[in-house]
């Protein structure tokens, strides 16, 4: 178990996801090429591909193939990227840099950045709906519809957008700890849980195993968000590609802000343990998911 | 044929669409309620419901039911409304009023307006993907996937968003007439054509009849856009609920700007004729579609 090469695994998966994204959402030569170029600028700006990798790994837990889940995995990354572009806008978090590069609106202007986000959201759903893309034609249509329905719930007001609104309102208002946790579960957790649920669904999991994957996703999402917030307090600007301290400056309601660093670290550890625990009944095909969870406690970026 | 009561027909349909939208996208009482309230503010701001009405009418051309097409019809209106909210933003067209009411960002601020648009786009796809909504459960899953795929192509960079980018770039650049026409076909025409195609598909049309509906939609979309631009030049501010003249002020490339008023009126008439001609082989069940096309030449708002 200790010998699993997570670094090699992540690198191989990242490359595979990057290749698929390039094929599924190619550059355009039409008059509208600017907006596609802008969308691809952020899509290929060095993301970790966490959500697609989780989706593919979940598909394999019960013996499904990564290829069957690839369009949905890429849709998750496109939807995640759209949310970053819109979050960075001046009217929202007003960030100039992300992953060491100027944010979308800094390069293409606000109008195109808004439309680039809209494009990624729209075309993300298209990857799952297109019958001729990847292995889509071999999958039962009901399953692809279910995938879209899970994506909508995770990305819409019941999920990510809802979390973002609560986050925005928190900048000018006090929030208690349960509200902060609830906000995180939706802002980051919903799409991460959806990645697991969608992968499991396409990989042939039955309801009980799907629930286990979703439970893993919930705890992983919280651990991810807490470690992200900890990096903003104590992280290295060079490794992170952005300046730490922005959450405090913006009065963001984070775990470290509410609980302090020590309790936040403990909370992250606890959620990682719970995530791994949720996979207890799975065999070694779940090893990548276990390793990803444990890795969060050592992340530097 | 002359006796078709278009006004009564449109009023009845509008009410039915409004009711369905209210059921399919209800207010929320959760912490994220602001964004749903903002989305519903624009969704119920007095729209003509042209796209859903066209979709329902197309479903009935070959004997399908309006109820089967209602979720998709409402999705079209939600996607249309999202595009209006984002178009009105300061970074885009910077409009303060629409249909006589303050625009979304004027009421809720830019951040929430961006998220309200994102919500409508996301949840619009959800209306078609949700298996428990309206008659969705009775429709073949492949058809609902096809509907989503048509929506994506019409709303994304190959359609509406692409047209919007070309439009934005035209504000600071010269555009020849074919480019302006191409821009309109995508910015307004794509979603209108999609309304017809989706309705026809859900109503049981075969390929040839679908093509006829799409051809009708293309010409109707152009006629709609030209008459819209003519209203901006010579319309009545009170009837329109917005101040005319904004296109000229913004150096927008419109039909009247490029062809003048007389030729633009002739072009609108020609497209209405072509739209009606495309429906030649249909029986009287296509009468609403014919009447809607003819009505464009008399519109005042």
Interface residues (C-beta under 8 A of the other chain):
Chain A: X28 X30 X31 X32 X34 X35 X36 X39 X82 X86 X89 X91 X92 X109 X110 X111 X112 X114 X115 X117 X118 X119 X121 X122 X123 X125 X126 X129 X130 X131 X140 X141 X142 X144 X145 X146 X148 X149 X152 X153 X155 X156 X157 X158 X161 X162 X163 X164 X165 X166 X168 X169 X179 X182 X183 X186
Chain B: X28 X30 X31 X32 X34 X35 X36 X39 X82 X86 X89 X91 X92 X109 X110 X111 X112 X114 X115 X117 X118 X119 X121 X122 X123 X125 X126 X129 X130 X131 X140 X141 X142 X144 X145 X146 X148 X149 X152 X153 X155 X156 X157 X158 X161 X162 X163 X164 X165 X166 X168 X169 X179 X182 X183 X186
